[in-house]
Amino acid sequence: MEAARLPQVQNLIIIDENGMALVDKLPTTDRISFADREYFQHHRSHQDRVAHVGKPVRGKVTGDWVITITRRIDHPDGTFAGARAHRC
């Protein structure tokens, strides 16, 4: 996985249009919602696909401070499909 080769990247998460994690590098059995996160709300309301660097937040799984770098994911018709988040 891409994140495994980069020591500064703690996690790579693919989030669906409802804010639920579909792919997560960290082992967890819980389905976690990221719909409340600032970056998710940003991508849901902005159609551009420019990378978004978020403010430091506490990670939902580890509780560690992280900085997120995210990009919007679109369905083939251009509607919001979710986001890809790298946590550093």
DSSP file (Angstrom, degrees, kcal/mol; ACC not computed):
  #  RESIDUE AA STRUCTURE BP1 BP2  ACC     N-H-->O    O-->H-N    N-H-->O    O-->H-N    TCO  KAPPA ALPHA  PHI   PSI    X-CA   Y-CA   Z-CA
    1    1 A M    >>        0   0    0      0, 0.0     3,-0.7     0, 0.0     4,-0.7   0.000 360.0 360.0 360.0 146.2    0.0    0.0    0.0
    2    2 A E  G >4  +     0   0    0      1,-0.2     3,-1.1     2,-0.2     4,-0.4   0.875 360.0  52.9 -52.4 -47.1    1.2    3.5   -0.8
    3    3 A A  G >4 S+     0   0    0      1,-0.2     3,-1.2     2,-0.2     6,-0.3   0.803  98.7  64.6 -64.6 -30.2    1.1    4.7    2.9
    4    4 A A  G <4 S+     0   0    0     -3,-0.7    -1,-0.2     1,-0.3    -2,-0.2   0.772  99.6  52.9 -65.8 -25.7    3.3    1.8    4.0
    5    5 A R  G << S+     0   0    0     -3,-1.1    -1,-0.3    -4,-0.7    -2,-0.2   0.561 100.5  67.9 -86.1  -8.8    6.2    3.0    1.9
    6    6 A L    X   -     0   0    0     -3,-1.2     3,-1.6    -4,-0.4    -1,-0.1  -0.912  63.0-165.6-116.7 105.7    6.1    6.5    3.4
    7    7 A P  T 3  S+     0   0    0      0, 0.0    -1,-0.1     0, 0.0    -4,-0.0   0.786  88.9  58.3 -63.2 -26.4    7.1    6.7    7.1
    8    8 A Q  T 3  S+     0   0    0      1,-0.0     2,-0.7     2,-0.0    -5,-0.0   0.654  90.6  81.9 -77.2 -14.2    5.7   10.2    7.6
    9    9 A V    <   -     0   0    0     -3,-1.6    79,-0.3    -6,-0.3    -3,-0.2  -0.831  57.8-174.8 -93.4 115.7    2.2    9.0    6.5
   10   10 A Q        -     0   0    0     77,-3.1     2,-0.3    -2,-0.7    78,-0.2   0.822  65.5  -5.3 -77.4 -31.9    0.5    7.4    9.4
   11   11 A N  E     -A   87   0A   0     76,-1.3    76,-2.5    14,-0.1     2,-0.4  -0.995  49.4-147.3-161.4 153.5   -2.6    6.3    7.5
   12   12 A L  E     -A   86   0A   0     -2,-0.3    13,-1.0    74,-0.2     2,-0.4  -0.996  25.8-176.1-126.6 123.5   -4.4    6.3    4.2
   13   13 A I  E     -AB  85  24A   0     72,-2.8    72,-3.1    -2,-0.4     2,-0.5  -0.972  19.0-154.9-125.8 134.9   -8.2    6.3    4.3
   14   14 A I  E     -AB  84  23A   0      9,-2.1     8,-3.6    -2,-0.4     9,-1.3  -0.952  20.6-164.9-104.2 124.7  -10.7    6.1    1.5
   15   15 A I  E     -AB  83  21A   0     68,-3.2    68,-1.8    -2,-0.5     6,-0.2  -0.923   9.9-135.5-116.5 132.3  -14.0    7.6    2.7
   16   16 A D  E >   -A   82   0A   0      4,-2.7     3,-1.9    -2,-0.4    66,-0.2  -0.148  38.2 -88.6 -79.2 179.6  -17.3    7.2    0.9
   17   17 A E  T 3  S+     0   0    0     64,-0.7    65,-0.2     1,-0.3    -1,-0.1   0.625 127.4  54.5 -66.8 -13.1  -19.9    9.9    0.2
   18   18 A N  T 3  S-     0   0    0     63,-0.2    -1,-0.3     2,-0.2    17,-0.2   0.438 120.9-104.9 -97.4  -1.7  -21.5    9.3    3.6
   19   19 A G  S <  S+     0   0    0     -3,-1.9    15,-4.2     1,-0.3     2,-0.3   0.502  74.9 137.6  93.6   5.2  -18.3    9.8    5.5
   20   20 A M  B     -E   33   0B   0     13,-0.2    -4,-2.7    14,-0.1     2,-0.3  -0.687  58.4-114.9 -90.2 137.3  -17.7    6.1    6.3
   21   21 A A  E     +B   15   0A   0     11,-2.0    -6,-0.3    -2,-0.3    11,-0.1  -0.533  34.0 173.8 -69.8 125.8  -14.2    4.6    6.0
   22   22 A L  E    S+     0   0A   0     -8,-3.6     2,-0.4     1,-0.4    -7,-0.2   0.790  73.4  23.8 -97.4 -40.5  -14.0    2.1    3.2
   23   23 A V  E     +B   14   0A   0     -9,-1.3    -9,-2.1     0, 0.0    -1,-0.4  -0.995  69.4 169.9-129.8 132.8  -10.3    1.4    3.2
   24   24 A D  E     -B   13   0A   0     -2,-0.4   -11,-0.2   -11,-0.2     4,-0.2  -0.973  29.0-152.1-147.4 126.3   -8.1    2.1    6.3
   25   25 A K  S    S+     0   0    0    -13,-1.0    -1,-0.1    -2,-0.3   -12,-0.1   0.838  79.3  82.5 -67.1 -33.3   -4.5    1.1    6.9
   26   26 A L  S    S-     0   0    0    -14,-0.1     2,-0.5     1,-0.1    -2,-0.0  -0.533  90.5-114.3 -76.1 136.8   -5.0    0.9   10.6
   27   27 A P        +     0   0    0      0, 0.0     2,-0.3     0, 0.0    -1,-0.1  -0.571  55.5 141.9 -73.1 122.3   -6.5   -2.3   11.9
   28   28 A T        -     0   0    0     -2,-0.5    -4,-0.1    -4,-0.2    33,-0.0  -0.971  44.2-154.5-155.9 146.5   -9.9   -1.7   13.4
   29   29 A T  S    S+     0   0    0     -2,-0.3     2,-0.3     2,-0.1    -1,-0.1   0.561  71.4  95.1 -97.0 -10.5  -13.1   -3.6   13.4
   30   30 A D  S    S-     0   0    0      1,-0.0     2,-0.6     0, 0.0    -2,-0.0  -0.580  75.4-128.8 -83.9 141.6  -15.2   -0.5   14.0
   31   31 A R        -     0   0    0     -2,-0.3     2,-0.4   -11,-0.0    -9,-0.1  -0.813  32.7-158.2 -83.7 122.1  -16.9    1.4   11.1
   32   32 A I        -     0   0    0     -2,-0.6   -11,-2.0   -11,-0.1     2,-0.4  -0.870   7.8-143.3-110.6 135.1  -15.8    4.9   11.7
   33   33 A S  B     +E   20   0B   0     -2,-0.4   -13,-0.2   -13,-0.2     3,-0.2  -0.816  17.2 179.0 -96.5 133.9  -17.6    8.0   10.3
   34   34 A F    >   +     0   0    0    -15,-4.2     3,-1.7    -2,-0.4     6,-0.3   0.148  51.4 111.6-112.6  14.4  -15.5   11.0    9.2
   35   35 A A  T 3  S+     0   0    0    -16,-0.3    -1,-0.1     1,-0.3   -16,-0.1   0.751  74.6  56.3 -62.0 -24.6  -18.6   13.0    8.1
   36   36 A D  T 3  S+     0   0    0     -3,-0.2    -1,-0.3   -17,-0.1     2,-0.1   0.578  83.7 108.2 -84.2  -8.6  -18.0   15.5   11.0
   37   37 A R  S <> S-     0   0    0     -3,-1.7     4,-2.1     1,-0.1     5,-0.2  -0.423  74.2-128.6 -74.2 144.2  -14.4   16.3    9.9
   38   38 A E  H  > S+     0   0    0      1,-0.2     4,-2.3     2,-0.2     5,-0.1   0.882 107.5  52.9 -58.1 -42.4  -13.7   19.7    8.4
   39   39 A Y  H  > S+     0   0    0      2,-0.2     4,-2.4     1,-0.2    -1,-0.2   0.882 107.9  50.6 -66.0 -37.1  -11.9   18.2    5.4
   40   40 A F  H  > S+     0   0    0     -6,-0.3     4,-2.2     2,-0.2    -1,-0.2   0.939 112.1  46.6 -64.7 -46.1  -14.9   15.9    4.5
   41   41 A Q  H  X S+     0   0    0     -4,-2.1     4,-1.5     2,-0.2    -2,-0.2   0.865 110.7  54.5 -63.3 -36.5  -17.3   18.8    4.7
   42   42 A H  H  X S+     0   0    0     -4,-2.3     4,-1.0    -5,-0.2     3,-0.4   0.960 111.3  43.1 -60.9 -51.7  -15.0   20.9    2.6
   43   43 A H  H  < S+     0   0    0     -4,-2.4     3,-0.3     1,-0.2    -2,-0.2   0.848 110.5  56.0 -66.8 -33.5  -14.8   18.4   -0.2
   44   44 A R  H  < S+     0   0    0     -4,-2.2    -1,-0.2     1,-0.2    -2,-0.2   0.838 115.9  37.6 -65.7 -31.3  -18.5   17.7   -0.1
   45   45 A S  H  < S+     0   0    0     -4,-1.5     2,-0.4    -3,-0.4    -1,-0.2   0.484 111.3  63.7-101.1  -3.4  -19.3   21.4   -0.6
   46   46 A H     <  -     0   0    0     -4,-1.0    -1,-0.1    -3,-0.3    26,-0.0  -0.985  61.0-159.6-123.5 128.4  -16.5   22.2   -3.1
   47   47 A Q        +     0   0    0     -2,-0.4    -1,-0.1     2,-0.0    -4,-0.1   0.636  60.8 102.9 -82.7 -13.7  -16.3   20.6   -6.5
   48   48 A D        -     0   0    0      1,-0.1    24,-0.2    23,-0.0    -2,-0.1  -0.282  65.4-143.3 -67.9 158.5  -12.6   21.3   -7.2
   49   49 A R        +     0   0    0     22,-0.1     2,-0.2     2,-0.0    -1,-0.1   0.021  51.5 136.9-110.5  25.3  -10.2   18.4   -6.8
   50   50 A V        -     0   0    0      1,-0.1    22,-0.2    21,-0.1    20,-0.1  -0.473  64.9 -99.1 -72.3 141.7   -7.4   20.5   -5.3
   51   51 A A        -     0   0    0     -2,-0.2     2,-0.5    20,-0.1    20,-0.2  -0.344  36.6-149.1 -61.2 141.4   -5.6   18.9   -2.3
   52   52 A H  E     -C   70   0A   0     18,-2.7    18,-2.6    -3,-0.1     2,-0.6  -0.968   3.8-155.4-118.4 124.4   -6.8   20.3    1.0
   53   53 A V  E     -C   69   0A   0     -2,-0.5    16,-0.2    16,-0.2     2,-0.1  -0.894  20.1-152.8-100.8 118.5   -4.4   20.5    4.0
   54   54 A G        -     0   0    0     14,-2.8     3,-0.1    -2,-0.6     0, 0.0  -0.342  19.5 -97.6 -87.8 168.0   -6.4   20.5    7.2
   55   55 A K        -     0   0    0      1,-0.1    13,-0.3    12,-0.1    -1,-0.1  -0.456  58.6 -79.0 -75.3 155.4   -5.6   21.9   10.6
   56   56 A P        +     0   0    0      0, 0.0     2,-0.3     0, 0.0    11,-0.2  -0.333  61.3 170.1 -57.7 134.5   -4.1   19.5   13.2
   57   57 A V  E     -F   66   0C   0      9,-2.4     9,-3.0     7,-0.1     2,-0.4  -0.927  39.5 -96.3-139.3 163.1   -6.7   17.3   14.8
   58   58 A R  E     -F   65   0C   0     -2,-0.3     7,-0.2     7,-0.2     6,-0.1  -0.714  45.5-114.6 -81.4 130.5   -6.8   14.3   17.1
   59   59 A G     >  -     0   0    0      5,-3.4     4,-1.1    -2,-0.4    -1,-0.1  -0.372  14.7-135.0 -64.5 142.1   -7.1   11.0   15.1
   60   60 A K  T  4 S+     0   0    0      2,-0.1    -1,-0.1     1,-0.1    -2,-0.0   0.787 100.7  34.2 -71.0 -28.2  -10.3    9.1   15.8
   61   61 A V  T  4 S+     0   0    0      3,-0.1    -1,-0.1   -29,-0.0    -2,-0.0   0.903 132.5  23.0 -92.3 -50.1   -8.6    5.7   16.1
   62   62 A T  T  4 S-     0   0    0      2,-0.1    -2,-0.1     1,-0.0     3,-0.1   0.739  86.5-134.0 -93.3 -24.7   -5.2    6.5   17.8
   63   63 A G     <  +     0   0    0     -4,-1.1    -3,-0.1     1,-0.3     2,-0.1   0.445  60.3 137.3  80.3  -0.8   -5.9    9.8   19.5
   64   64 A D        -     0   0    0     -6,-0.1    -5,-3.4     1,-0.1     2,-0.3  -0.416  65.1-100.7 -74.9 153.3   -2.6   11.1   18.1
   65   65 A W  E     +F   58   0C   0     -7,-0.2     2,-0.3    -3,-0.1    -7,-0.2  -0.603  51.9 176.2 -71.8 132.5   -2.4   14.6   16.6
   66   66 A V  E     -F   57   0C   0     -9,-3.0    -9,-2.4    -2,-0.3     2,-0.4  -0.944  29.8-142.9-136.3 156.9   -2.5   14.4   12.8
   67   67 A I        -     0   0    0     -2,-0.3    21,-3.0   -11,-0.2     2,-0.4  -0.991  25.9-144.8-116.5 130.2   -2.5   16.7    9.9
   68   68 A T  E     - D   0  87A   0     -2,-0.4   -14,-2.8   -13,-0.3     2,-0.5  -0.773  14.6-168.2-101.0 140.3   -4.7   15.6    7.0
   69   69 A I  E     +CD  53  86A   0     17,-2.6    17,-2.6    -2,-0.4     2,-0.3  -0.989  27.3 175.9-121.5 117.0   -4.0   16.0    3.3
   70   70 A T  E     -CD  52  85A   0    -18,-2.6   -18,-2.7    -2,-0.5     2,-0.3  -0.834  23.0-162.9-128.9 158.3   -7.1   15.1    1.4
   71   71 A R  E     - D   0  84A   0     13,-1.8    13,-2.4    -2,-0.3     2,-0.1  -0.991  28.7-111.4-137.7 146.1   -8.6   15.1   -2.1
   72   72 A R  E     - D   0  83A   0     -2,-0.3     2,-0.4   -22,-0.2    11,-0.3  -0.472  24.0-151.4 -72.6 144.7  -12.1   14.8   -3.4
   73   73 A I  E     - D   0  82A   0      9,-2.7     8,-3.0    -2,-0.1     9,-1.2  -0.976  13.8-159.0-116.4 134.6  -13.3   11.7   -5.2
   74   74 A D  E     - D   0  80A   0     -2,-0.4     6,-0.2     6,-0.2     5,-0.1  -0.836  17.5-121.7-113.4 150.4  -16.1   12.0   -7.7
   75   75 A H    >   -     0   0    0      4,-3.0     3,-2.4    -2,-0.3     6,-0.1  -0.396  47.6 -94.5 -71.4 164.8  -18.5    9.5   -9.2
   76   76 A P  T 3  S+     0   0    0      0, 0.0    -1,-0.1     0, 0.0    -2,-0.0   0.790 128.3  56.6 -55.0 -28.5  -18.3    9.2  -13.1
   77   77 A D  T 3  S-     0   0    0      2,-0.1     3,-0.1     1,-0.0    -3,-0.0   0.446 122.0-106.5 -85.2   2.3  -21.1   11.8  -13.3
   78   78 A G  S <  S+     0   0    0     -3,-2.4     2,-0.1     1,-0.3     3,-0.1   0.383  75.9 133.2  92.3  -3.4  -19.1   14.3  -11.3
   79   79 A T  S    S-     0   0    0      1,-0.1    -4,-3.0    -5,-0.1    -1,-0.3  -0.412  70.5 -79.5 -78.4 160.4  -21.1   14.1   -8.1
   80   80 A F  E     + D   0  74A   0     -6,-0.2    -6,-0.2   -36,-0.2    -1,-0.1  -0.379  48.2 169.7 -64.1 125.0  -19.3   13.7   -4.7
   81   81 A A  E     -     0   0A   0     -8,-3.0   -64,-0.7     1,-0.4     2,-0.3   0.510  53.9 -89.5-112.1 -12.0  -18.2   10.1   -4.0
   82   82 A G  E     -AD  16  73A   0     -9,-1.2    -9,-2.7   -66,-0.2    -1,-0.4  -0.969  45.7 -75.9 138.9-155.2  -16.0   10.8   -1.0
   83   83 A A  E     -AD  15  72A   0    -68,-1.8   -68,-3.2    -2,-0.3     2,-0.5  -0.983  16.6-134.6-147.7 155.0  -12.4   11.6   -0.2
   84   84 A R  E     -AD  14  71A   0    -13,-2.4   -13,-1.8    -2,-0.3     2,-0.5  -0.969  30.1-165.1-109.7 124.5   -9.0   10.2    0.0
   85   85 A A  E     -AD  13  70A   0    -72,-3.1   -72,-2.8    -2,-0.5     2,-0.5  -0.944  14.8-167.1-120.2 128.4   -7.2   11.2    3.2
   86   86 A H  E     -AD  12  69A   0    -17,-2.6   -17,-2.6    -2,-0.5     2,-0.6  -0.953  15.2-154.5-105.6 128.9   -3.5   10.9    4.0
   87   87 A R  E      AD  11  68A   0    -76,-2.5   -77,-3.1    -2,-0.5   -76,-1.3  -0.927 360.0 360.0-110.3 121.5   -2.8   11.5    7.7
   88   88 A C              0   0    0    -21,-3.0   -20,-0.1    -2,-0.6    -1,-0.1   0.351 360.0 360.0-114.3 360.0    0.7   12.7    8.6
